[in-house]
Amino acid sequence: MQQVIRYFRPTVYAQLDPDRLAVRDVRSGRSYAARPVGAVLTGPVRKVIRVGDDALTATADRPLVIVNPFKHPRLLIAEFTLGQQVLRGFLRKLYPSALLPRQPVLVLHPRVDPEGGFTEIEIRALHELGAGAGASRVLVWHGRELLQRELLSLQLTSGGKLLE
């Protein structure tokens, strides 16, 4: 039964830093990496309509602004709601033809090393960022890049730590 659930809930490894977001389906190897930006429709409700490379080339008859919600001098997340929308857009790029939205297990790997480590608030924000982007479960990993076998088994034990 666990295998059936894992088939419908793929594992996605997301490496995040202010200049690059890379998402990869662990089983299939399908990936997408680009600057973590969104083309935001301005107005009373700000909404991301395109992400990554598509956002950078977006032209529309509506007023758009390019936003990087992960670019801030002190924090990893500058704009939480737009960050969720950008991460959700990157996840959709992995599964463009899926009839139903995927709800992956997301291993979120922030590639920054804040002085003094991450605060509880930042850790919670990362968990909620992934959940709000559509993940069924979010694991936040801080440390070295994870290996394929670790991601397949979700045994993340050495060279870093899970932030909870």
C-alpha positions as a Markdown table, in Angstrom:
| # | Residue | x | y | z |
|---|---|---|---|---|
| 1 | Met | 0.0 | 0.0 | 0.0 |
| 2 | Gln | 2.9 | 2.4 | 0.8 |
| 3 | Gln | 4.3 | 1.8 | -2.6 |
| 4 | Val | 1.0 | 2.7 | -4.3 |
| 5 | Ile | 0.8 | 5.9 | -2.3 |
| 6 | Arg | 4.4 | 6.8 | -3.2 |
| 7 | Tyr | 3.6 | 6.2 | -6.9 |
| 8 | Phe | 0.9 | 8.9 | -6.8 |
| 9 | Arg | 2.9 | 11.1 | -4.5 |
| 10 | Pro | 6.2 | 11.5 | -6.1 |
| 11 | Thr | 9.2 | 12.9 | -4.2 |
| 12 | Val | 10.5 | 16.2 | -5.4 |
| 13 | Tyr | 13.9 | 17.6 | -4.4 |
| 14 | Ala | 13.9 | 21.4 | -4.5 |
| 15 | Gln | 17.1 | 23.4 | -4.1 |
| 16 | Leu | 16.4 | 27.0 | -3.3 |
| 17 | Asp | 18.6 | 30.0 | -3.2 |
| 18 | Pro | 17.9 | 33.7 | -4.1 |
| 19 | Asp | 19.4 | 33.3 | -7.6 |
| 20 | Arg | 18.2 | 29.8 | -8.6 |
| 21 | Leu | 15.4 | 27.3 | -7.9 |
| 22 | Ala | 15.9 | 23.8 | -9.1 |
| 23 | Val | 13.2 | 21.1 | -8.8 |
| 24 | Arg | 13.6 | 17.5 | -9.7 |
| 25 | Asp | 11.3 | 14.5 | -9.6 |
| 26 | Val | 13.5 | 12.0 | -7.8 |
| 27 | Arg | 12.2 | 8.8 | -9.6 |
| 28 | Ser | 11.9 | 10.1 | -13.1 |
| 29 | Gly | 14.8 | 12.6 | -13.1 |
| 30 | Arg | 12.6 | 15.2 | -14.8 |
| 31 | Ser | 13.8 | 18.6 | -13.7 |
| 32 | Tyr | 13.4 | 22.3 | -14.1 |
| 33 | Ala | 15.8 | 25.0 | -13.0 |
| 34 | Ala | 15.7 | 28.8 | -13.4 |
| 35 | Arg | 15.8 | 32.0 | -11.6 |
| 36 | Pro | 13.1 | 32.0 | -9.0 |
| 37 | Val | 11.1 | 34.8 | -10.4 |
| 38 | Gly | 7.5 | 35.3 | -11.3 |
| 39 | Ala | 5.7 | 37.7 | -13.7 |
| 40 | Val | 3.2 | 39.3 | -11.4 |
| 41 | Leu | -0.1 | 40.8 | -12.6 |
| 42 | Thr | -0.3 | 44.1 | -10.7 |
| 43 | Gly | -3.5 | 45.4 | -9.3 |
| 44 | Pro | -5.6 | 44.9 | -6.2 |
| 45 | Val | -4.7 | 41.2 | -6.1 |
| 46 | Arg | -1.1 | 40.4 | -7.0 |
| 47 | Lys | -1.0 | 37.1 | -8.9 |
| 48 | Val | 1.9 | 35.2 | -10.5 |
| 49 | Ile | 1.0 | 34.3 | -14.0 |
| 50 | Arg | 4.3 | 32.9 | -15.3 |
| 51 | Val | 7.4 | 31.7 | -13.5 |
| 52 | Gly | 11.1 | 31.1 | -14.3 |
| 53 | Asp | 12.3 | 31.7 | -17.8 |
| 54 | Asp | 8.7 | 32.2 | -19.0 |
| 55 | Ala | 8.4 | 35.1 | -16.6 |
| 56 | Leu | 11.5 | 36.8 | -18.0 |
| 57 | Thr | 10.1 | 36.7 | -21.5 |
| 58 | Ala | 6.5 | 37.5 | -20.6 |
| 59 | Thr | 4.9 | 40.2 | -22.6 |
| 60 | Ala | 1.3 | 41.0 | -22.1 |
| 61 | Asp | -1.2 | 43.8 | -22.7 |
| 62 | Arg | -1.7 | 43.8 | -18.9 |
| 63 | Pro | 0.7 | 45.5 | -16.5 |
| 64 | Leu | 3.3 | 43.0 | -15.3 |
| 65 | Val | 6.2 | 43.3 | -13.0 |
| 66 | Ile | 9.0 | 40.6 | -12.5 |
| 67 | Val | 9.4 | 39.7 | -8.8 |
| 68 | Asn | 11.9 | 37.5 | -7.1 |
| 69 | Pro | 10.2 | 36.5 | -3.8 |
| 70 | Phe | 13.4 | 34.9 | -2.4 |
| 71 | Lys | 15.6 | 38.0 | -2.8 |
| 72 | His | 16.1 | 39.9 | 0.5 |
| 73 | Pro | 19.2 | 41.1 | 2.2 |
| 74 | Arg | 18.4 | 39.4 | 5.5 |
| 75 | Leu | 16.0 | 36.6 | 4.8 |
| 76 | Leu | 15.5 | 33.8 | 2.3 |
| 77 | Ile | 11.8 | 34.6 | 1.8 |
| 78 | Ala | 11.0 | 38.2 | 1.0 |
| 79 | Glu | 7.4 | 37.7 | -0.2 |
| 80 | Phe | 5.7 | 34.6 | 1.2 |
| 81 | Thr | 2.5 | 34.5 | -0.9 |
| 82 | Leu | 4.3 | 35.1 | -4.1 |
| 83 | Gly | 7.0 | 32.6 | -3.1 |
| 84 | Gln | 4.3 | 29.9 | -2.7 |
| 85 | Gln | 3.0 | 30.8 | -6.2 |
| 86 | Val | 6.4 | 30.7 | -7.8 |
| 87 | Leu | 7.2 | 27.3 | -6.1 |
| 88 | Arg | 3.8 | 26.0 | -7.2 |
| 89 | Gly | 4.6 | 27.1 | -10.8 |
| 90 | Phe | 7.9 | 25.4 | -10.7 |
| 91 | Leu | 6.2 | 22.2 | -9.5 |
| 92 | Arg | 3.7 | 22.4 | -12.3 |
| 93 | Lys | 6.6 | 22.6 | -14.8 |
| 94 | Leu | 7.6 | 19.1 | -13.7 |
| 95 | Tyr | 4.1 | 17.7 | -14.5 |
| 96 | Pro | 2.7 | 19.8 | -17.3 |
| 97 | Ser | 0.4 | 17.2 | -18.6 |
| 98 | Ala | -1.0 | 15.9 | -15.3 |
| 99 | Leu | -4.8 | 15.9 | -15.2 |
| 100 | Leu | -4.8 | 16.3 | -11.4 |
| 101 | Pro | -2.3 | 18.5 | -9.5 |
| 102 | Arg | 0.4 | 16.3 | -8.0 |
| 103 | Gln | 0.9 | 16.5 | -4.2 |
| 104 | Pro | 4.5 | 15.4 | -3.9 |
| 105 | Val | 6.6 | 14.8 | -0.9 |
| 106 | Leu | 8.8 | 17.9 | -1.1 |
| 107 | Val | 12.4 | 17.9 | 0.2 |
| 108 | Leu | 13.1 | 21.6 | 0.3 |
| 109 | His | 16.8 | 22.4 | 0.5 |
| 110 | Pro | 17.6 | 26.1 | 1.1 |
| 111 | Arg | 21.1 | 26.7 | -0.3 |
| 112 | Val | 21.9 | 29.6 | 2.0 |
| 113 | Asp | 23.7 | 29.5 | 5.3 |
| 114 | Pro | 22.4 | 32.2 | 7.5 |
| 115 | Glu | 24.7 | 33.4 | 10.3 |
| 116 | Gly | 23.6 | 31.6 | 13.5 |
| 117 | Gly | 21.4 | 29.2 | 11.5 |
| 118 | Phe | 17.8 | 29.3 | 10.7 |
| 119 | Thr | 15.3 | 30.6 | 13.2 |
| 120 | Glu | 12.2 | 28.7 | 14.2 |
| 121 | Ile | 10.1 | 31.2 | 12.3 |
| 122 | Glu | 12.2 | 30.7 | 9.1 |
| 123 | Ile | 11.9 | 26.9 | 9.4 |
| 124 | Arg | 8.2 | 27.1 | 9.9 |
| 125 | Ala | 7.9 | 29.5 | 6.9 |
| 126 | Leu | 9.8 | 27.0 | 4.7 |
| 127 | His | 7.5 | 24.2 | 5.8 |
| 128 | Glu | 4.4 | 26.3 | 5.1 |
| 129 | Leu | 5.8 | 27.5 | 1.8 |
| 130 | Gly | 6.1 | 24.0 | 0.6 |
| 131 | Ala | 2.6 | 23.0 | 1.9 |
| 132 | Gly | 1.1 | 26.1 | 0.4 |
| 133 | Ala | 2.7 | 25.2 | -3.0 |
| 134 | Gly | 0.8 | 21.9 | -3.0 |
| 135 | Ala | 3.1 | 19.4 | -1.2 |
| 136 | Ser | 1.5 | 16.7 | 0.8 |
| 137 | Arg | 4.6 | 16.5 | 3.1 |
| 138 | Val | 7.5 | 18.9 | 3.4 |
| 139 | Leu | 11.0 | 18.0 | 4.7 |
| 140 | Val | 13.4 | 20.9 | 5.1 |
| 141 | Trp | 17.0 | 19.8 | 4.8 |
| 142 | His | 20.0 | 21.9 | 5.6 |
| 143 | Gly | 23.4 | 20.6 | 4.7 |
| 144 | Arg | 25.2 | 19.0 | 1.8 |
| 145 | Glu | 23.5 | 18.1 | -1.5 |
| 146 | Leu | 21.5 | 14.9 | -1.1 |
| 147 | Leu | 22.2 | 11.7 | -3.1 |
| 148 | Gln | 19.7 | 9.9 | -5.2 |
| 149 | Arg | 19.5 | 6.9 | -2.9 |
| 150 | Glu | 18.8 | 9.1 | 0.1 |
| 151 | Leu | 16.0 | 10.9 | -1.7 |
| 152 | Leu | 14.5 | 7.6 | -2.9 |
| 153 | Ser | 14.4 | 6.2 | 0.6 |
| 154 | Leu | 13.9 | 9.5 | 2.4 |
| 155 | Gln | 16.6 | 8.5 | 4.8 |
| 156 | Leu | 18.3 | 11.9 | 5.3 |
| 157 | Thr | 20.7 | 11.3 | 8.1 |
| 158 | Ser | 24.3 | 12.4 | 7.5 |
| 159 | Gly | 26.1 | 15.6 | 6.4 |
| 160 | Gly | 23.3 | 17.9 | 7.5 |
| 161 | Lys | 20.0 | 17.8 | 9.4 |
| 162 | Leu | 16.3 | 18.0 | 9.0 |
| 163 | Leu | 14.9 | 21.2 | 10.2 |
| 164 | Glu | 11.6 | 20.8 | 12.1 |
